[in-house]
């Protein structure tokens, strides 16, 4: 499995990566996430502001949530254990 890296080193170009984050209950989660800049959010439509920019992940099949990841690794392609 690919080594985890500090979130500060993650790509912010819209690439999808696997992140580790802690929810409001203190539970550690792992999700595919994508950094969305304000420009990227506005391009998709809707009413966005600076506070909306950041890491977004699906919390279920239909719901996206802004999260604060702790670490990251490539989303796929580097794992040999599948």
Buried (B, 14 or more C-beta within 10 A) or exposed (E): EBEBEEBEEBEEEEEBBBBBBEEEEEEEBBBEBBBBBBEBBBEEEEEBEEEBBBBBBEEEEEEEBEBEBEBBBBBEEEEEEE
